[in-house]
């Protein structure tokens, strides 16, 4: 969701924020240190004194992350991670003319990094809270001798995005797959802690003869700029860049232009029917944990699930639940006249919600000519088997569709046992080879 609080539908803990890309470089010695300022901001987050933080925002951040959005997002996060246990010393680095400080926090149930970017005037121009990145190792099914990777650029002009094309070592033109992220400012690998769902898919499928294109999401690279657009929708956030990625593949002589597919995960999966409608020449479409219920309903359901997970609803959890109910009521009453109101609701602008109102992914998909593959993890609490069953019902009259339900997999398509909770996203894992095989076989089928 661009530069605003990340939806619980996304891949991070509830409440991960970013404005602008954060590329680190060593800070020159003459630059004033911002460590004390960053430590004070973290103190204010933990004390829920959000006015002390927003007063230091630059103009873009004031638009991207209003104080009430920051407050509600942190309430949901705090309810999930428990009490603070330890706090690591801040690390200061550079990004162009900005100074970036990272403060590591270890809570009872999870670790989070607070990353704060300051402009040359000491104002906050970026704020991100998410699990710390960890080293990734290739899955056992990745055959390094069977594929190569090269850097590419998706799109052009003001929205161009850095990406990676993973190509199988093969003679002749090969089929190709574009990967579409879930909600929030995702990188090209859909990195969350030690896990990289999209990188697993890329190396696994390329090892089986299928090219894969993945790229950094627009809301990661141009977060503040995207948030500042007038009346943005998922077309601006997601779909325009997917079509650019497909165009790039069609122009590549190594790719069979008649066998280009698109795979969407989570929010990307929900938008797969819109993507298919926007480009009828696509050979096929895949949805992984694609929701069919409105996003605001998913947020409320996820908060309820997490609040009840330990059998006790804490005051912070109840606050987040109450705020979600208020947001649902507000969203239901929105009209076109509300487009004049710049206030965000449930972390997104009015235009975003109105654009998705009435959108029924299975109903749209049922009218598409393309083949469709629907995959779902049974342990997923973010997009559940309720959504999967609605896909099956809505597509019951479509003959060129295939469904797979994986009993042990969570929202990241990683295996686990018992009740799925956010803390397991910090446990290293890989997309199972079974999923890679099912996708590869479907892509190669007629």
N, C-alpha and C positions, 0 to 999 in steps of 0.2 A: 504494500500500500504506500508506495513512494516515501515521502519524508515524514510520515506521521506514525503514530503508534501502530505497531504491527498487530494484525488480527490474530486471535487465538487459532484461527484457521491456518495461519502460517506455520513455519517450521521452528520458530523459536519459542522460548517461554513467553507467556503472555506479557506483553510490554517490552518490545525491543525497538529502540528508536534510532533514527539516523537522518542526518541531513547532509547530503554531499558524500562523495567518495572519500575514504580515508586511506591514503597511500603514505606509508611512513618513510622518512629519511632522517638521518642523524641531525640533531639540532645544532646549529652553529653556536659557538660559545658566547657571541655577542647578543643573542636573543634572550630577552628576559624570561626567567623561569616562571612557569604557570602551575607548578606543582602545588603550592600552597592554595592557590585559587581553586584548583581541581579538587583537592582534599575537602575544602569547604563546601563545594558543590555536592560531593558525595555525602558529606555530613547532612546537608539539607535534604537530599533524597531520602536518606534513612530516617530523618526526623519528620518527613512529609511537609517540609517548609518550602513549597514549590515557588512561592513568590520570589524568594531569594535567588532562585535559579532563572526564572523567566525574565527577571529584571536585567539579567546579563546577556540575554539573547540578542543577536543581530536581527535586522528586519526580516530576513528570510526565515529564520528560526521562529520568530514570533508568529509568522503565518503558518509555518509547517507544524508547529507543536504548541498549541495554546495550553495555558496552565491547567485547565480542567481536564484536557486530554492526558497531559502528563500525570496528573493526580490519579485518574481512573486507571491508567495503564499500570502505574506502579502498585496500586492496590491489588490488582489481579496477580502481578508478579510476586509481591510479598506474600500473598496467600499461598502460593505454590512452593516457595523455596524455604520457608521457615525462618528461624532466628539466625542472626549473624553469628558466626563462630570465629572467624579470623579475617584480617584485612591485610593484604600485601602492600608493601611500599609502592608508591606511584612510579611509573616509568614515563619519561618525557622524550618525545621524538618530534620530527618535523614533517610537514606536508606542505610543500610550496612555501607560501608566506604565512601559513598557519602553524601553530604549535599544538601538538596532540599529546594528551596525557591519558594513560591507561591505569586504572586502579582495580586490582583484583579483589573480589569479595567471595569468601567461602561461607555459605549458609548451611543449615542443617541438611537440606535435601539437594542442594545443587551449588555449583560455582558460577559466578557471573563476573564478567568484565565490564566496568563502566569506562567507556571511551569518550573523552571530551575534546573537541577541537576548538581552539581559540584563534580568532583572526589577529591581525597585526595590532589592533587596538585593544585586544584583551576581551573582546566580546565572544560569546559562544556561537560558533557557526556550524557545530555538529555535535550530536549527542546520541550515543548508542549503548544499549544495555543488552548483553546476550552472553551465552556460554562461551568460555574461552576457546579459541581455536587450538587444536591439537594435531600432532603428526598423523598423517594418513598413510597407510601401507596398501599396496595393490591387493585386490582379492585374489584368491588362488586360481580363479578361472581366467584371469587376465594373462594373455600370452604376449609378452613384450615383443617377440619376434614377428608377430602377425599384424601389427599396426604401427602407424606413425602418427604424430600430432604436429599440427602447425597452427600458428597464430593467424587469425583472420579478423576482419572488421565487418560488423553487421550494421547495415545502414550507412548513411552518409550525412554530412553537414552537421547541424547542431545536435543531433541525437545519435551519432555513431557510437557503437558499442564494441568493446574488445571481446573477442571470443576465441574458441579453440575448435578446430575441425579434426576429429580423430578418424583416420582413414585406414581401412584394412590394406594389407599388402596383397594386392591382387592384380591380375591382368583383366582388362576390360572395365567397363563402367559398373559401378556398384549402387545398390539401393542406399538411401540416406534417411536419417531421422533427425528432426529438430526437437530439442527439449525445451519445454515451457515451464517456468518456475511456479511455485506456490506464492501466496501473498507475502508482502514484505520485501525489503531490499536485499534480495538474494544474489550471491555471486554465481558464476557459471556452473559451479560444482554442487550447488545447494548445500553449502557447508554448514553444519551445525555441530559444534564441538569437534570430536574426532571423526565424524561421519560426513561422507560426501555421496549422497544418493545419486546425483547426476554423473559424477565421475565414475562410480561403479558401473552405471548403465553404459557409459561411453566406452570404457575399456573392455567391458564384457561383450558388448555387441560388436565392436570392431574386431575383437578376437574371433568372431563368428562371421565375419565378412560384410558387416553393415557399417557404413559411415555414420558418424554422429556429430552434429553441430550443437554446441552449447555456448552461451555468452552471458556476460554480466547483465543483470536486469537494469532497465532504465532508472528505476527508483534507487538503485545503488549508485550508479554513475552520476546521475543528474537529480538527486533527491530533492534539493531545495527548488531547483528550476521547475521540476515537474509539479511540485506542490503549489507553486505560484501560478500555474496555468489557470485561466478562467474556465470554470465548469469542466474539470477533467473527468474522464470516464475510463473504463477498462480498455477502450480503444487506444487511448494515449499511453496508458500504463503498460499494456501487454501486447495487444493484437497488432498494432502497426509494426512493432519490431519482429514479431513472428513472421509476418509477410515479407519483411526485408530479409530475414534469414532464409526463407524458402527461395526467394529470388537469387540470393547468393549461391545457393546450391545448384539451382538451374543453370547458372552461368559457368559452373565448374565442369571441365571436361572429364573429370574422374567420376562424376555422378551420373547415374541414369535418371534423367529428368522426368521420366514416366513413373519412377518408383520413389517418390519423395513423400515421406510420412511425417506427422507431427504427433508428439507425445506430450500431454500436459499432466502435471502433478498438482493435486489439491486445487487451489484457485485456477491454475492452468488447466486442470482436468475439467473443472466446471465450465471453462471458456472454450473447450475443444469444439463443441457444436458451432459456436460463433466463428471460430477460426475456419472450420470446414465450410461454412456458408460463405465466408469471405474469399475463399479460394477453392472452387469446385474441382480444380484440376489436381488437387492432392490425391494421392493414391489411397490413403487410409489414415485413420485417426485412432489414437490410443489415449485412454484416460486412466490415470492412477489415482485412486482416492479422490475422485472428482465429486464434489458436493453437488447436490441437486436442490437442497433447501437454501433459502436466503441466508446470506452470510451472517446477518444479525441474529437469526435463529440459532445458527451454529455456535456463535459466541456465547449466547445464553446457555445452550445445552452443555458446552464444554465447561463453563464456569460452574454450573450445577454439578456436573460429574466430578470435577476436581474438589469442590467444596465438600462433597459427600464421601470422598475417597477414604478418609481416615475415620469416618463415622461421626465427626464433630464439625459443625460449621462455625468457624471463628468469626469474631466481629469484622475483621478485614475481608473475609470471604463473603459475609453477608452484605457488606458495603458494596462489593463488586457485583453481587447478584442484584441488589437493589438498583444500582446504576444501569445494569444491563436491561432490566425491566423498563426503566424510564426511557432508555434509548429505543427500545422496541416500540413503545407507545408513541414516541416522537416520530420515528420513521414511518409508522403506519399513517400518520396524519400529513405527511409531506405532500405538497403540490408544486406545480411549476412556478408559482409565485415565490416559493422559498429559494429559488435559484439566486435571488437577489441578496440572500443572507450568506455572508462569508463564513459564518460559524460552522465548525465541523461537528458532526453528530456521529457518535460511536467511532470516532477517529477517522472519518472520511467526509468529504464535502457533500452537499446536497445532490449535486449533479451525479455523483458516483452512485448514490442509492436510487435515484430516479431512473438512471440508465438500466439498472439491474431489476427494477420492479417488474414483476410479472414474467421474468425470464425463466423458462422451463427447459433446462438442458436436454432431458430425454425427448421432449416433444419436438424441439428443434432438430435433434440428431436423427429422429425417426424419418424426417423428410429429406435427409441428405443422401446423395448417391454413394458416398464413400463407405468402404468397409470400416467397422468399428470394433475395437478391442477394449473391454472394460475390466480392470483389475482392482482388487480391493483386499486390504488386510482385515481379518476378522477382529483383531485386537485394537484396531484404530479407534480412539475415543474422540478424535477431532472430526473426522468424516467417517461415519459408522456404516454398519450393514443396513441401517435404515435407508441411507442414500443408495447403497448398492442394490437393494431390493427395488427401489423406485426406478433405477436404471433398467432393471430387468422387466419390470411391468411396463414402463413407457416404451421400451423397444421390443415388446413381445411380437409385434407384427413385422419387424425388420428381419430379413433373412440373412443378411451379411454382417452379423454381429456375433461376437464370442465373449463369454464371461469366465473369469477365474477368481475364486475366493481362496485366500491363503490363511489357514487357521491361526498360525503363529505370528503373523506380521503386524507391525504397528503402522503409524502414519508415515514414517520414513521408509517403509517397506523393509524394515529390519526385524529379525526374529527375536522373540522373548517369551516369557512365561507369566501367567497370572494377569492381574489387572495392569493395564498400561498406564504409566504416569510420566510426567515430563522428565524426571530424573534419569529415566532409561535412555533418553536421547544423548546423554553424556557418556554412555557406555559404547566403546568402539564396536563396530560391526560392519557387515557388508550386505548389500542386496543379495539374496540367495541365488545360486546358479539356476535353480528351478524357474525363477522369474525371468532371468536372462534368456533361458532356453525357450520359455513360452512366448516371449516377445519376438525372438529371432525366428522361431518357426512360423509365427503368424505373419511376420513381415515377408517371409519367403513363400507363403502359400498364395494360391490364386484366388 
